[in-house]
Amino acid sequence: MPDYDPTVRTRTLARIVGPYLLIVALALYLRLATLATFFTSFMQDEGLVFVAGAFTLMIGLTVLVAHHHWSSISAGVISLIGILATVKGAALIIAPQFGSQLTADIVETQTIMLGAIAFEAIMGLWLTFVGWRPRS
């Protein structure tokens, strides 16, 4: 069995997470006018919230198991994303009303939403660069 190489693992996950963040940021920006309605109706469907929470929890746990080191800034960001996804997924399953209120508060404040989209896009660009740049 090959040895675990944390740098390769970070690059691999950056190649996945970076473009994902970019695509989601673009989609959120393009749908900015309808997000409040979209997320409000989404959070009212308990079954949909549970399934979304279950998938989010599984993805977060997968990232945590696959990537559990903080040896660089990009490695720390990947690990932090795994932690945040795990917490978010568990919260959506256990306390969906908390997620519903938090989502409404964020989506209804356009400045916060634009800031979150910009932050997500910047992280996506950076992780995409880290994952796909040629190795030196």
N, CA, C and O atoms as a GROMACS GRO file, in nm:
protein
  544
    1MET      N    1   0.084  -0.118   0.000
    1MET     CA    2   0.000   0.000   0.000
    1MET      C    3   0.089   0.124   0.000
    1MET      O    4   0.186   0.130   0.075
    2PRO      N    5   0.057   0.223  -0.083
    2PRO     CA    6   0.141   0.344  -0.088
    2PRO      C    7   0.128   0.426   0.040
    2PRO      O    8   0.026   0.421   0.110
    3ASP      N    9   0.234   0.500   0.067
    3ASP     CA   10   0.232   0.587   0.184
    3ASP      C   11   0.136   0.702   0.163
    3ASP      O   12   0.112   0.745   0.050
    4TYR      N   13   0.082   0.752   0.271
    4TYR     CA   14  -0.008   0.866   0.269
    4TYR      C   15   0.075   0.992   0.244
    4TYR      O   16   0.168   1.020   0.318
    5ASP      N   17   0.042   1.066   0.140
    5ASP     CA   18   0.112   1.190   0.107
    5ASP      C   19   0.014   1.306   0.128
    5ASP      O   20  -0.074   1.327   0.045
    6PRO      N   21   0.028   1.381   0.239
    6PRO     CA   22  -0.067   1.488   0.268
    6PRO      C   23  -0.074   1.595   0.160
    6PRO      O   24  -0.180   1.652   0.136
    7THR      N   25   0.038   1.623   0.093
    7THR     CA   26   0.038   1.725  -0.011
    7THR      C   27  -0.047   1.682  -0.130
    7THR      O   28  -0.122   1.763  -0.186
    8VAL      N   29  -0.036   1.557  -0.169
    8VAL     CA   30  -0.117   1.505  -0.280
    8VAL      C   31  -0.264   1.507  -0.241
    8VAL      O   32  -0.349   1.541  -0.323
    9ARG      N   33  -0.294   1.470  -0.119
    9ARG     CA   34  -0.433   1.469  -0.073
    9ARG      C   35  -0.491   1.611  -0.074
    9ARG      O   36  -0.605   1.631  -0.116
   10THR      N   37  -0.413   1.709  -0.029
   10THR     CA   38  -0.459   1.848  -0.029
   10THR      C   39  -0.484   1.894  -0.172
   10THR      O   40  -0.587   1.956  -0.200
   11ARG      N   41  -0.391   1.866  -0.262
   11ARG     CA   42  -0.408   1.907  -0.402
   11ARG      C   43  -0.531   1.841  -0.465
   11ARG      O   44  -0.606   1.906  -0.538
   12THR      N   45  -0.552   1.714  -0.436
   12THR     CA   46  -0.667   1.643  -0.492
   12THR      C   47  -0.798   1.704  -0.443
   12THR      O   48  -0.888   1.730  -0.522
   13LEU      N   49  -0.807   1.727  -0.314
   13LEU     CA   50  -0.930   1.786  -0.260
   13LEU      C   51  -0.948   1.931  -0.305
   13LEU      O   52  -1.061   1.975  -0.324
   14ALA      N   53  -0.839   2.005  -0.321
   14ALA     CA   54  -0.847   2.141  -0.372
   14ALA      C   55  -0.900   2.141  -0.515
   14ALA      O   56  -0.972   2.234  -0.554
   15ARG      N   57  -0.865   2.039  -0.593
   15ARG     CA   58  -0.915   2.027  -0.730
   15ARG      C   59  -1.066   2.003  -0.734
   15ARG      O   60  -1.133   2.037  -0.832
   16ILE      N   61  -1.119   1.944  -0.630
   16ILE     CA   62  -1.263   1.918  -0.621
   16ILE      C   63  -1.335   2.037  -0.557
   16ILE      O   64  -1.432   2.089  -0.613
   17VAL      N   65  -1.288   2.079  -0.442
   17VAL     CA   66  -1.356   2.183  -0.364
   17VAL      C   67  -1.348   2.320  -0.432
   17VAL      O   68  -1.445   2.395  -0.428
   18GLY      N   69  -1.234   2.353  -0.492
   18GLY     CA   70  -1.217   2.484  -0.555
   18GLY      C   71  -1.320   2.509  -0.664
   18GLY      O   72  -1.393   2.608  -0.656
   19PRO      N   73  -1.328   2.424  -0.767
   19PRO     CA   74  -1.429   2.446  -0.871
   19PRO      C   75  -1.572   2.440  -0.816
   19PRO      O   76  -1.660   2.513  -0.863
   20TYR      N   77  -1.596   2.353  -0.718
   20TYR     CA   78  -1.730   2.347  -0.657
   20TYR      C   79  -1.768   2.483  -0.598
   20TYR      O   80  -1.877   2.533  -0.623
   21LEU      N   81  -1.677   2.542  -0.520
   21LEU     CA   82  -1.705   2.672  -0.460
   21LEU      C   83  -1.726   2.779  -0.567
   21LEU      O   84  -1.814   2.864  -0.552
   22LEU      N   85  -1.648   2.776  -0.673
   22LEU     CA   86  -1.665   2.872  -0.782
   22LEU      C   87  -1.802   2.860  -0.848
   22LEU      O   88  -1.870   2.960  -0.872
   23ILE      N   89  -1.842   2.738  -0.878
   23ILE     CA   90  -1.971   2.716  -0.944
   23ILE      C   91  -2.087   2.757  -0.854
   23ILE      O   92  -2.181   2.821  -0.899
   24VAL      N   93  -2.080   2.721  -0.726
   24VAL     CA   94  -2.186   2.759  -0.633
   24VAL      C   95  -2.192   2.911  -0.615
   24VAL      O   96  -2.300   2.968  -0.611
   25ALA      N   97  -2.077   2.975  -0.605
   25ALA     CA   98  -2.074   3.122  -0.592
   25ALA      C   99  -2.137   3.188  -0.714
   25ALA      O  100  -2.215   3.282  -0.701
   26LEU      N  101  -2.104   3.139  -0.833
   26LEU     CA  102  -2.162   3.194  -0.955
   26LEU      C  103  -2.313   3.173  -0.958
   26LEU      O  104  -2.388   3.265  -0.992
   27ALA      N  105  -2.357   3.053  -0.924
   27ALA     CA  106  -2.501   3.024  -0.922
   27ALA      C  107  -2.574   3.113  -0.821
   27ALA      O  108  -2.682   3.166  -0.852
   28LEU      N  109  -2.517   3.131  -0.703
   28LEU     CA  110  -2.580   3.218  -0.603
   28LEU      C  111  -2.587   3.362  -0.652
   28LEU      O  112  -2.688   3.429  -0.632
   29TYR      N  113  -2.481   3.408  -0.715
   29TYR     CA  114  -2.480   3.546  -0.766
   29TYR      C  115  -2.585   3.564  -0.876
   29TYR      O  116  -2.657   3.664  -0.877
   30LEU      N  117  -2.593   3.469  -0.966
   30LEU     CA  118  -2.689   3.479  -1.076
   30LEU      C  119  -2.833   3.470  -1.028
   30LEU      O  120  -2.924   3.521  -1.094
   31ARG      N  121  -2.855   3.405  -0.916
   31ARG     CA  122  -2.990   3.388  -0.861
   31ARG      C  123  -3.017   3.477  -0.740
   31ARG      O  124  -3.110   3.452  -0.664
   32LEU      N  125  -2.936   3.578  -0.724
   32LEU     CA  126  -2.945   3.663  -0.605
   32LEU      C  127  -3.086   3.718  -0.582
   32LEU      O  128  -3.131   3.726  -0.467
   33ALA      N  129  -3.153   3.755  -0.687
   33ALA     CA  130  -3.286   3.815  -0.675
   33ALA      C  131  -3.391   3.717  -0.621
   33ALA      O  132  -3.491   3.760  -0.562
   34THR      N  133  -3.370   3.587  -0.642
   34THR     CA  134  -3.471   3.489  -0.601
   34THR      C  135  -3.427   3.403  -0.483
   34THR      O  136  -3.500   3.312  -0.443
   35LEU      N  137  -3.310   3.430  -0.427
   35LEU     CA  138  -3.258   3.344  -0.320
   35LEU      C  139  -3.347   3.343  -0.195
   35LEU      O  140  -3.368   3.237  -0.136
   36ALA      N  141  -3.398   3.457  -0.156
   36ALA     CA  142  -3.481   3.462  -0.034
   36ALA      C  143  -3.601   3.370  -0.048
   36ALA      O  144  -3.632   3.294   0.044
   37THR      N  145  -3.669   3.375  -0.161
   37THR     CA  146  -3.784   3.289  -0.185
   37THR      C  147  -3.743   3.143  -0.195
   37THR      O  148  -3.807   3.055  -0.138
   38PHE      N  149  -3.634   3.119  -0.269
   38PHE     CA  150  -3.587   2.982  -0.289
   38PHE      C  151  -3.551   2.915  -0.157
   38PHE      O  152  -3.599   2.806  -0.128
   39PHE      N  153  -3.466   2.980  -0.077
   39PHE     CA  154  -3.421   2.919   0.047
   39PHE      C  155  -3.533   2.909   0.151
   39PHE      O  156  -3.536   2.814   0.229
   40THR      N  157  -3.624   3.006   0.152
   40THR     CA  158  -3.736   3.000   0.246
   40THR      C  159  -3.823   2.879   0.216
   40THR      O  160  -3.860   2.805   0.307
   41SER      N  161  -3.856   2.858   0.088
   41SER     CA  162  -3.939   2.742   0.053
   41SER      C  163  -3.863   2.611   0.074
   41SER      O  164  -3.922   2.511   0.114
   42PHE      N  165  -3.732   2.611   0.047
   42PHE     CA  166  -3.651   2.492   0.069
   42PHE      C  167  -3.652   2.452   0.216
   42PHE      O  168  -3.672   2.336   0.249
   43MET      N  169  -3.630   2.550   0.304
   43MET     CA  170  -3.620   2.520   0.446
   43MET      C  171  -3.754   2.479   0.508
   43MET      O  172  -3.757   2.426   0.619
   44GLN      N  173  -3.865   2.502   0.438
   44GLN     CA  174  -3.996   2.461   0.489
   44GLN      C  175  -4.028   2.314   0.459
   44GLN      O  176  -4.121   2.259   0.517
   45ASP      N  177  -3.952   2.253   0.371
   45ASP     CA  178  -3.972   2.112   0.337
   45ASP      C  179  -3.881   2.027   0.424
   45ASP      O  180  -3.762   2.011   0.394
   46GLU      N  181  -3.936   1.973   0.534
   46GLU     CA  182  -3.855   1.900   0.632
   46GLU      C  183  -3.781   1.780   0.573
   46GLU      O  184  -3.667   1.752   0.610
   47GLY      N  185  -3.845   1.709   0.482
   47GLY     CA  186  -3.781   1.593   0.421
   47GLY      C  187  -3.661   1.634   0.336
   47GLY      O  188  -3.556   1.570   0.340
   48LEU      N  189  -3.678   1.740   0.260
   48LEU     CA  190  -3.569   1.790   0.176
   48LEU      C  191  -3.453   1.840   0.260
   48LEU      O  192  -3.337   1.817   0.227
   49VAL      N  193  -3.483   1.910   0.369
   49VAL     CA  194  -3.379   1.959   0.459
   49VAL      C  195  -3.304   1.841   0.522
   49VAL      O  196  -3.182   1.844   0.534
   50PHE      N  197  -3.377   1.738   0.561
   50PHE     CA  198  -3.313   1.621   0.622
   50PHE      C  199  -3.218   1.553   0.522
   50PHE      O  200  -3.105   1.520   0.557
   51VAL      N  201  -3.265   1.533   0.400
   51VAL     CA  202  -3.182   1.468   0.298
   51VAL      C  203  -3.060   1.554   0.266
   51VAL      O  204  -2.948   1.502   0.255
   52ALA      N  205  -3.080   1.684   0.250
   52ALA     CA  206  -2.967   1.774   0.225
   52ALA      C  207  -2.868   1.770   0.341
   52ALA      O  208  -2.746   1.768   0.320
   53GLY      N  209  -2.920   1.767   0.463
   53GLY     CA  210  -2.834   1.758   0.581
   53GLY      C  211  -2.757   1.627   0.585
   53GLY      O  212  -2.639   1.624   0.621
   54ALA      N  213  -2.823   1.518   0.548
   54ALA     CA  214  -2.756   1.387   0.548
   54ALA      C  215  -2.642   1.385   0.446
   54ALA      O  216  -2.533   1.336   0.476
   55PHE      N  217  -2.667   1.437   0.326
   55PHE     CA  218  -2.561   1.440   0.225
   55PHE      C  219  -2.448   1.534   0.266
   55PHE      O  220  -2.330   1.503   0.246
   56THR      N  221  -2.482   1.648   0.323
   56THR     CA  222  -2.380   1.744   0.367
   56THR      C  223  -2.295   1.683   0.479
   56THR      O  224  -2.173   1.698   0.479
   57LEU      N  225  -2.360   1.614   0.571
   57LEU     CA  226  -2.288   1.547   0.679
   57LEU      C  227  -2.194   1.440   0.624
   57LEU      O  228  -2.079   1.430   0.668
   58MET      N  229  -2.241   1.362   0.528
   58MET     CA  230  -2.157   1.257   0.470
   58MET      C  231  -2.037   1.316   0.397
   58MET      O  232  -1.926   1.264   0.409
   59ILE      N  233  -2.058   1.422   0.322
   59ILE     CA  234  -1.946   1.487   0.251
   59ILE      C  235  -1.846   1.543   0.352
   59ILE      O  236  -1.725   1.526   0.337
   60GLY      N  237  -1.897   1.611   0.455
   60GLY     CA  238  -1.808   1.668   0.557
   60GLY      C  239  -1.726   1.562   0.627
   60GLY      O  240  -1.605   1.579   0.647
   61LEU      N  241  -1.790   1.452   0.665
   61LEU     CA  242  -1.717   1.344   0.731
   61LEU      C  243  -1.614   1.280   0.637
   61LEU      O  244  -1.506   1.243   0.680
   62THR      N  245  -1.649   1.269   0.509
   62THR     CA  246  -1.556   1.214   0.412
   62THR      C  247  -1.431   1.302   0.400
   62THR      O  248  -1.319   1.251   0.399
   63VAL      N  249  -1.452   1.432   0.392
   63VAL     CA  250  -1.337   1.524   0.384
   63VAL      C  251  -1.254   1.514   0.512
   63VAL      O  252  -1.131   1.511   0.506
   64LEU      N  253  -1.320   1.509   0.628
   64LEU     CA  254  -1.246   1.499   0.754
   64LEU      C  255  -1.162   1.371   0.763
   64LEU      O  256  -1.048   1.374   0.807
   65VAL      N  257  -1.219   1.260   0.720
   65VAL     CA  258  -1.145   1.134   0.726
   65VAL      C  259  -1.032   1.133   0.624
   65VAL      O  260  -0.922   1.084   0.653
   66ALA      N  261  -1.058   1.186   0.505
   66ALA     CA  262  -0.957   1.185   0.400
   66ALA      C  263  -0.849   1.291   0.420
   66ALA      O  264  -0.738   1.278   0.368
   67HIS      N  265  -0.882   1.394   0.495
   67HIS     CA  266  -0.790   1.508   0.504
   67HIS      C  267  -0.789   1.560   0.647
   67HIS      O  268  -0.874   1.641   0.684
   68HIS      N  269  -0.695   1.516   0.725
   68HIS     CA  270  -0.691   1.553   0.866
   68HIS      C  271  -0.555   1.610   0.904
   68HIS      O  272  -0.491   1.565   0.999
   69HIS      N  273  -0.511   1.708   0.829
   69HIS     CA  274  -0.385   1.773   0.863
   69HIS      C  275  -0.394   1.923   0.833
   69HIS      O  276  -0.477   1.967   0.754
   70TRP      N  277  -0.306   1.999   0.897
   70TRP     CA  278  -0.307   2.144   0.889
   70TRP      C  279  -0.166   2.193   0.854
   70TRP      O  280  -0.120   2.293   0.909
   71SER      N  281  -0.098   2.124   0.763
   71SER     CA  282   0.043   2.151   0.736
   71SER      C  283   0.068   2.275   0.650
   71SER      O  284   0.182   2.319   0.638
   72SER      N  285  -0.037   2.331   0.590
   72SER     CA  286  -0.024   2.453   0.511
   72SER      C  287  -0.156   2.529   0.519
   72SER      O  288  -0.254   2.479   0.574
   73ILE      N  289  -0.157   2.648   0.464
   73ILE     CA  290  -0.281   2.726   0.467
   73ILE      C  291  -0.390   2.655   0.387
   73ILE      O  292  -0.504   2.644   0.433
   74SER      N  293  -0.356   2.607   0.269
   74SER     CA  294  -0.457   2.538   0.187
   74SER      C  295  -0.504   2.410   0.255
   74SER      O  296  -0.622   2.375   0.246
   75ALA      N  297  -0.414   2.339   0.321
   75ALA     CA  298  -0.454   2.218   0.394
   75ALA      C  299  -0.549   2.254   0.508
   75ALA      O  300  -0.648   2.185   0.531
   76GLY      N  301  -0.520   2.363   0.577
   76GLY     CA  302  -0.608   2.409   0.685
   76GLY      C  303  -0.745   2.448   0.634
   76GLY      O  304  -0.846   2.420   0.698
   77VAL      N  305  -0.749   2.514   0.519
   77VAL     CA  306  -0.878   2.555   0.460
   77VAL      C  307  -0.960   2.432   0.423
   77VAL      O  308  -1.080   2.427   0.450
   78ILE      N  309  -0.896   2.333   0.361
   78ILE     CA  310  -0.967   2.210   0.325
   78ILE      C  311  -1.021   2.141   0.451
   78ILE      O  312  -1.137   2.099   0.454
   79SER      N  313  -0.938   2.130   0.554
   79SER     CA  314  -0.983   2.067   0.680
   79SER      C  315  -1.096   2.148   0.743
   79SER      O  316  -1.192   2.090   0.794
   80LEU      N  317  -1.086   2.280   0.740
   80LEU     CA  318  -1.191   2.365   0.797
   80LEU      C  319  -1.322   2.349   0.720
   80LEU      O  320  -1.429   2.347   0.780
   81ILE      N  321  -1.314   2.338   0.589
   81ILE     CA  322  -1.434   2.315   0.508
   81ILE      C  323  -1.498   2.182   0.548
   81ILE      O  324  -1.621   2.172   0.556
   82GLY      N  325  -1.417   2.080   0.572
   82GLY     CA  326  -1.470   1.951   0.617
   82GLY      C  327  -1.541   1.964   0.751
   82GLY      O  328  -1.648   1.906   0.770
   83ILE      N  329  -1.482   2.037   0.843
   83ILE     CA  330  -1.543   2.058   0.974
   83ILE      C  331  -1.675   2.134   0.960
   83ILE      O  332  -1.776   2.096   1.019
   84LEU      N  333  -1.673   2.242   0.883
   84LEU     CA  334  -1.795   2.323   0.865
   84LEU      C  335  -1.907   2.244   0.798
   84LEU      O  336  -2.023   2.255   0.836
   85ALA      N  337  -1.872   2.164   0.697
   85ALA     CA  338  -1.974   2.082   0.631
   85ALA      C  339  -2.032   1.979   0.728
   85ALA      O  340  -2.152   1.953   0.726
   86THR      N  341  -1.948   1.920   0.811
   86THR     CA  342  -1.994   1.822   0.909
   86THR      C  343  -2.090   1.888   1.009
   86THR      O  344  -2.197   1.834   1.038
   87VAL      N  345  -2.051   2.002   1.061
   87VAL     CA  346  -2.136   2.073   1.158
   87VAL      C  347  -2.268   2.117   1.092
   87VAL      O  348  -2.375   2.103   1.152
   88LYS      N  349  -2.259   2.170   0.970
   88LYS     CA  350  -2.380   2.214   0.901
   88LYS      C  351  -2.474   2.097   0.875
   88LYS      O  352  -2.594   2.108   0.900
   89GLY      N  353  -2.420   1.986   0.826
   89GLY     CA  354  -2.503   1.868   0.800
   89GLY      C  355  -2.570   1.816   0.926
   89GLY      O  356  -2.689   1.783   0.925
   90ALA      N  357  -2.494   1.808   1.034
   90ALA     CA  358  -2.551   1.761   1.160
   90ALA      C  359  -2.658   1.858   1.210
   90ALA      O  360  -2.762   1.815   1.259
   91ALA      N  361  -2.633   1.988   1.196
   91ALA     CA  362  -2.731   2.087   1.241
   91ALA      C  363  -2.859   2.079   1.159
   91ALA      O  364  -2.968   2.092   1.214
   92LEU      N  365  -2.848   2.057   1.029
   92LEU     CA  366  -2.968   2.046   0.946
   92LEU      C  367  -3.052   1.923   0.984
   92LEU      O  368  -3.174   1.926   0.974
   93ILE      N  369  -2.986   1.817   1.026
   93ILE     CA  370  -3.058   1.696   1.066
   93ILE      C  371  -3.117   1.710   1.206
   93ILE      O  372  -3.232   1.673   1.230
   94ILE      N  373  -3.038   1.764   1.298
   94ILE     CA  374  -3.077   1.769   1.439
   94ILE      C  375  -3.163   1.890   1.472
   94ILE      O  376  -3.262   1.877   1.544
   95ALA      N  377  -3.128   2.006   1.421
   95ALA     CA  378  -3.199   2.130   1.456
   95ALA      C  379  -3.228   2.212   1.331
   95ALA      O  380  -3.170   2.319   1.312
   96PRO      N  381  -3.317   2.164   1.244
   96PRO     CA  382  -3.343   2.234   1.118
   96PRO      C  383  -3.400   2.375   1.138
   96PRO      O  384  -3.381   2.462   1.053
   97GLN      N  385  -3.469   2.399   1.247
   97GLN     CA  386  -3.525   2.533   1.272
   97GLN      C  387  -3.415   2.637   1.291
   97GLN      O  388  -3.432   2.752   1.253
   98PHE      N  389  -3.301   2.596   1.350
   98PHE     CA  390  -3.187   2.687   1.363
   98PHE      C  391  -3.133   2.723   1.226
   98PHE      O  392  -3.106   2.840   1.198
   99GLY      N  393  -3.117   2.624   1.140
   99GLY     CA  394  -3.069   2.648   1.004
   99GLY      C  395  -3.165   2.733   0.925
   99GLY      O  396  -3.123   2.816   0.845
  100SER      N  397  -3.293   2.712   0.947
  100SER     CA  398  -3.394   2.790   0.876
  100SER      C  399  -3.385   2.938   0.912
  100SER      O  400  -3.389   3.024   0.824
  101GLN      N  401  -3.373   2.967   1.041
  101GLN     CA  402  -3.365   3.106   1.085
  101GLN      C  403  -3.234   3.170   1.041
  101GLN      O  404  -3.234   3.285   0.996
  102LEU      N  405  -3.125   3.099   1.053
  102LEU     CA  406  -2.995   3.152   1.011
  102LEU      C  407  -2.993   3.179   0.860
  102LEU      O  408  -2.943   3.282   0.816
  103THR      N  409  -3.047   3.087   0.783
  103THR     CA  410  -3.055   3.104   0.638
  103THR      C  411  -3.137   3.227   0.603
  103THR      O  412  -3.096   3.307   0.519
  104ALA      N  413  -3.252   3.242   0.666
  104ALA     CA  414  -3.338   3.358   0.638
  104ALA      C  415  -3.266   3.488   0.672
  104ALA      O  416  -3.272   3.584   0.595
  105ASP      N  417  -3.199   3.492   0.786
  105ASP     CA  418  -3.127   3.614   0.827
  105ASP      C  419  -3.018   3.651   0.727
  105ASP      O  420  -3.000   3.768   0.694
  106ILE      N  421  -2.945   3.552   0.679
  106ILE     CA  422  -2.834   3.578   0.586
  106ILE      C  423  -2.887   3.618   0.448
  106ILE      O  424  -2.841   3.717   0.391
  107VAL      N  425  -2.981   3.543   0.396
  107VAL     CA  426  -3.031   3.567   0.260
  107VAL      C  427  -3.106   3.700   0.250
  107VAL      O  428  -3.103   3.764   0.145
  108GLU      N  429  -3.172   3.739   0.355
  108GLU     CA  430  -3.249   3.864   0.352
  108GLU      C  431  -3.161   3.988   0.364
  108GLU      O  432  -3.208   4.099   0.339
  109THR      N  433  -3.036   3.972   0.402
  109THR     CA  434  -2.942   4.085   0.412
  109THR      C  435  -2.848   4.076   0.292
  109THR      O  436  -2.751   4.000   0.294
  110GLN      N  437  -2.876   4.156   0.188
  110GLN     CA  438  -2.802   4.144   0.062
  110GLN      C  439  -2.653   4.170   0.079
  110GLN      O  440  -2.572   4.108   0.011
  111THR      N  441  -2.615   4.260   0.168
  111THR     CA  442  -2.474   4.289   0.189
  111THR      C  443  -2.400   4.166   0.241
  111THR      O  444  -2.291   4.133   0.194
  112ILE      N  445  -2.460   4.099   0.338
  112ILE     CA  446  -2.398   3.977   0.392
  112ILE      C  447  -2.393   3.869   0.284
  112ILE      O  448  -2.294   3.798   0.271
  113MET      N  449  -2.500   3.857   0.208
  113MET     CA  450  -2.505   3.755   0.104
  113MET      C  451  -2.399   3.781  -0.003
  113MET      O  452  -2.330   3.688  -0.045
  114LEU      N  453  -2.386   3.905  -0.046
  114LEU     CA  454  -2.282   3.938  -0.145
  114LEU      C  455  -2.143   3.915  -0.089
  114LEU      O  456  -2.054   3.867  -0.161
  115GLY      N  457  -2.122   3.947   0.037
  115GLY     CA  458  -1.993   3.921   0.100
  115GLY      C  459  -1.963   3.772   0.106
  115GLY      O  460  -1.850   3.730   0.082
  116ALA      N  461  -2.063   3.692   0.140
  116ALA     CA  462  -2.045   3.547   0.146
  116ALA      C  463  -2.015   3.491   0.007
  116ALA      O  464  -1.930   3.402  -0.007
  117ILE      N  465  -2.085   3.542  -0.094
  117ILE     CA  466  -2.061   3.496  -0.231
  117ILE      C  467  -1.919   3.533  -0.275
  117ILE      O  468  -1.849   3.451  -0.334
  118ALA      N  469  -1.878   3.655  -0.246
  118ALA     CA  470  -1.743   3.699  -0.283
  118ALA      C  471  -1.637   3.615  -0.212
  118ALA      O  472  -1.539   3.574  -0.274
  119PHE      N  473  -1.657   3.589  -0.083
  119PHE     CA  474  -1.562   3.508  -0.007
  119PHE      C  475  -1.554   3.367  -0.065
  119PHE      O  476  -1.446   3.310  -0.079
  120GLU      N  477  -1.670   3.311  -0.097
  120GLU     CA  478  -1.674   3.177  -0.154
  120GLU      C  479  -1.603   3.173  -0.290
  120GLU      O  480  -1.531   3.078  -0.320
  121ALA      N  481  -1.624   3.276  -0.372
  121ALA     CA  482  -1.558   3.282  -0.503
  121ALA      C  483  -1.406   3.294  -0.488
  121ALA      O  484  -1.331   3.228  -0.561
  122ILE      N  485  -1.362   3.375  -0.394
  122ILE     CA  486  -1.217   3.392  -0.372
  122ILE      C  487  -1.155   3.261  -0.323
  122ILE      O  488  -1.049   3.221  -0.372
  123MET      N  489  -1.221   3.196  -0.228
  123MET     CA  490  -1.171   3.066  -0.180
  123MET      C  491  -1.170   2.964  -0.294
  123MET      O  492  -1.077   2.884  -0.306
  124GLY      N  493  -1.274   2.966  -0.377
  124GLY     CA  494  -1.281   2.874  -0.490
  124GLY      C  495  -1.169   2.897  -0.590
  124GLY      O  496  -1.108   2.802  -0.638
  125LEU      N  497  -1.144   3.023  -0.621
  125LEU     CA  498  -1.033   3.056  -0.713
  125LEU      C  499  -0.899   3.010  -0.657
  125LEU      O  500  -0.818   2.949  -0.726
  126TRP      N  501  -0.879   3.041  -0.530
  126TRP     CA  502  -0.752   3.006  -0.466
  126TRP      C  503  -0.731   2.854  -0.461
  126TRP      O  504  -0.624   2.805  -0.496
  127LEU      N  505  -0.834   2.782  -0.418
  127LEU     CA  506  -0.819   2.636  -0.408
  127LEU      C  507  -0.806   2.573  -0.547
  127LEU      O  508  -0.732   2.475  -0.563
  128THR      N  509  -0.874   2.627  -0.645
  128THR     CA  510  -0.858   2.577  -0.782
  128THR      C  511  -0.714   2.598  -0.828
  128THR      O  512  -0.654   2.508  -0.888
  129PHE      N  513  -0.659   2.714  -0.801
  129PHE     CA  514  -0.520   2.742  -0.836
  129PHE      C  515  -0.426   2.645  -0.764
  129PHE      O  516  -0.336   2.588  -0.825
  130VAL      N  517  -0.446   2.628  -0.634
  130VAL     CA  518  -0.360   2.539  -0.555
  130VAL      C  519  -0.369   2.396  -0.609
  130VAL      O  520  -0.267   2.327  -0.619
  131GLY      N  521  -0.489   2.353  -0.644
  131GLY     CA  522  -0.507   2.216  -0.692
  131GLY      C  523  -0.455   2.190  -0.831
  131GLY      O  524  -0.403   2.082  -0.859
  132TRP      N  525  -0.467   2.288  -0.920
  132TRP     CA  526  -0.435   2.264  -1.060
  132TRP      C  527  -0.305   2.326  -1.108
  132TRP      O  528  -0.264   2.299  -1.221
  133ARG      N  529  -0.238   2.406  -1.026
  133ARG     CA  530  -0.111   2.462  -1.072
  133ARG      C  531  -0.010   2.349  -1.089
  133ARG      O  532  -0.015   2.249  -1.017
  134PRO      N  533   0.082   2.366  -1.184
  134PRO     CA  534   0.184   2.261  -1.202
  134PRO      C  535   0.271   2.247  -1.076
  134PRO      O  536   0.306   2.346  -1.012
  135ARG      N  537   0.304   2.125  -1.042
  135ARG     CA  538   0.391   2.101  -0.926
  135ARG      C  539   0.531   2.148  -0.958
  135ARG      O  540   0.580   2.131  -1.070
  136SER      N  541   0.594   2.208  -0.859
  136SER     CA  542   0.731   2.256  -0.881
  136SER      C  543   0.833   2.150  -0.851
  136SER      O  544   0.953   2.174  -0.865
   0.00000   0.00000   0.00000
